Amino acid sequence: MSYASSTRQLGVQRPEANSLKVEKMTNRSRHTRLRRRMSLAAVAVATVCLVVPVATTATAADAVPAPDYLIPYDGNIPAELAEAGPVPEKFQTPGNADQRVLQLLAQAQVEHPELGVAGTEWDAENQRTLLYATASSADVAAVLSQYGLTDDVEHREAAYSREEMTTQIESLIGDEGILPSGQAVVSAAPALDGSSIELTIDEEYESSRMALTVPDVGPDVHINYGEPYVASVRDHTPGTTSTTSMRYSGALMQSGYGCTTGFRGARVSDSRPAMLSADHCQLAPNSGPGWYYGSSTAHPLGVEQGTVVPPTGRPDMASWTGTGIFEMVPGILIGSHVVPGVTVHPIKGAVTTSVGSRVCYSGAFSGTMCGNIVTGVGLTVCYGAPVGCYNNLTVTKHEFGTSAAGQGDSGGPAYVSTGAGIYGAGFISGIRNTGQACTGDTGRQCSSEVLYAPIIDLFDSGFGISIIP
């Protein structure tokens, strides 16, 4: 795997598959077949389970205690942030479920892992969020009532939870994404209801007709071939947009390779400040231990402390600590990829996102790009050595096919907003199907199809993010 001047990760192009021989590892009856390229959203539609009607009384949302993973910022707030107006309309996410619903649904998933959530889908026609979960309809109804979500969310049955499906995928492709027969895996995408896994093999093996040895797992496995992923500047200098030395989300950070600052946060247990960004940034060859904010070494940021570790799986997230982190505030740069074209807006909370919903990205090299529609959740993606595979990624496609992210944007915030502040959704991880003209900085690889790591994995790992209430 090669790296350019900034860390990158690319995605997969799925051509129509030809026939091939599949050798089973066990004699257990299981259907493994080839099919034509289809989006994960299409898989979800094909495997929708019966809707379970819920007849309960909704609880007032304001009666739900605030989650401990949202940490109110108690430091100095720069005037530019304190006096920030509404987020400009072009940098908002219209058409989503109500922001209250997205926040409470994220909180319910974190605080009630026994629900066994596999994923969610936004039903725009009926203005409801579909919650795929393994728990019984009665148990799901009780939790929805507790969070005041009865009228906003429908339960649909899932065969496996997100965590269970991650385990199934790890059994299928191992830690490095190599099948027992030697083929490199590009990605493994679960259906929303947990009924199947779409396994994409590196297209270089398609013409060889090399027999596949596919480990036996519970869900059906559908196989096709595709182009490999590859690992994915706003040069903000402290003091250029204010008289303070404060640092923000969505700015260039570098240590031999360029990435983007994610969210200021802390480990909930000790409240020590941290900056959260993409794990693969610190795995790039020749990247040093110390990271800097902006393009010079005049503004130290911190040292990478290691991968964020949830109970199951490996998310593309890591934490940084150091003196520069103390000067980072919960604000995000919005606008152009150059400082004269940006404003800063407060981070107010965090949300979950669903198939069919919209998110914006704020990358140091691309600037802020909205209009990205979620097409799949729960993907395991293998970037090759030295990065390896990451679990539970979300994939989006820009509604007009415009380039939304590229090299150097890794780690930057994915967010939603209806105008009154920013709500974190995740961290930019990579891109796929490159070759498009870049938005923002040129001379790099970019795409309209972007992967991000959902922020819920951060909360499941004992971290929180700082907010300005």
Salt bridges, closest charged atoms under 4 A:
GLU16 OE1 - ARG36 NH1 1.99
GLU114 OE2 - HIS112 ND1 2.72
ASP152 OD2 - ARG100 NH2 2.79
GLU154 OE2 - ARG128 NE 2.84
GLU163 OE2 - ARG162 NH2 3.08
GLU198 OE2 - ARG14 NH1 3.38
GLU198 OE1 - ARG35 NH2 3.05
ASP216 OD2 - ARG28 NH1 3.52
ASP216 OD1 - ARG30 NE 2.55
ASP279 OD2 - ARG314 NH2 3.41
ASP316 OD2 - HIS280 ND1 2.74
GLU327 OE1 - ARG247 NH1 2.21
GLU399 OE1 - ARG358 NH2 2.95
ASP409 OD2 - ARG444 NH1 3.52
GLU449 OE2 - LYS397 NZ 3.97
GLU449 OE1 - ARG432 NE 2.92
ASP457 OD1 - ARG162 NH2 3.35
ASP460 OD2 - ARG162 NH2 3.09
